[in-house]
């Protein structure tokens, strides 16, 4: 009888969790569709500030003034263009890929936390926690005064500080579902590729890395740099004993390298729309210092929650591959933003910030997983770390509050700057 009752309660809890996720997912997707449609409809009068106008022109086959040699988002938009006008097609393409991000992140967060959920008697209800945590990550933003005042040295809320959720840029949003799968799969592969090869998972990883690259190369430039440095470092420290396993894994990067070579000329090269002065330059915060007088403060405002979590989890960098890789990727993205810039007319566009924002997003994701895990541990073991956990959650709540405030402002048509 008890087993039957427990089974019934478990099924009820799972059904409730699924219904809760579906309802939240539909509401979130609906809100984002309205925002993206407002942005696409405003591409002529500028009432809703975004980067949509050149994307829509590209979907229509018109001259946009930019080159986008990464076609997935635009092909999806052209598909919907067969059934509706370009404004709605662009909005639907954006919301489809953005909503796909929610699904894949919820999946990986639940899988990562599953072993901790299993220790709780109420584990069947933890799907609700995963849903709330996942959706919150798509709203967190940089810290800024909610009263509208300006922090000294920070003329703008977003520009110069940056956010893991730039609601105004559809191509960043479009690449995120593929980057999420790529990130989690590679972190898992890092734990075993030197001992064995799982070609099915290798191929899946390589495919999603290529899809991310063909949607927008900003994440790939950071990710490939991080993965390459890490794998070479491992080979050196192990005296090249893992050379062939590394080569086997490296094969999965080849399609992406080919795609990057193709994209390089149009986006960063010194020809075509890049102009005679195009290319990549090296400097010390050459572009970043145009937008803020205090880069260290900008870093803290963008990443305060993950940084606080890092301070109290430094030792875990040695044992937790997912956590270590997220921070390694973040610091590579930060280095690329500081030292690299585009020459020519793209100079002040600060396009290396897109990779940096991916770096911020993933340290937020993994840091939140760490804090949820620690909270579960405190509940189970009744440990006395409540004050520290409260500090983590309050700081995360501040990022979330700023993100909701920022989203509402953009929803109303205010400038994203």
Buried (B, 14 or more C-beta within 10 A) or exposed (E): EEEEEEEEEEEEBEEBBEEBBEEBBEEBBEEBBEBBBBBBBBBEEEEBBBBBBBBBBBBBEEEBEBBBBBEBBBEBBBBBBEEEEBBBBBBBBBBBBBBBBBBBBBBBBBEBBEEBBEEEEEBBBBBBBBBEBBBBBBBBBBBBEEEEEEBEEBEBBBBBBBBBBBBBBBBBBBBBBBBBBBBBBBBBBBEEBBEEBEEEBBEBBBBBBBBBBBBBBBBBBBBBBBBEEBBEEBBEEEEEEBEEBBEEBBEBBEBBBEBBEBBBBBBBBBEEBBBEEBBBBEEEEBBBBEBBEBBEBBBBBBBBBBBBBBEBBEEBBEEBBBBBBBBBBBEBBBBBBBBBBBBBEBBEBBBBBBBBBBBBBBBBBBBBBBBBBBBBBBEEEEEEBEEBBEBBBEBBEBBBBBBBBBBEBBBEEEBBE
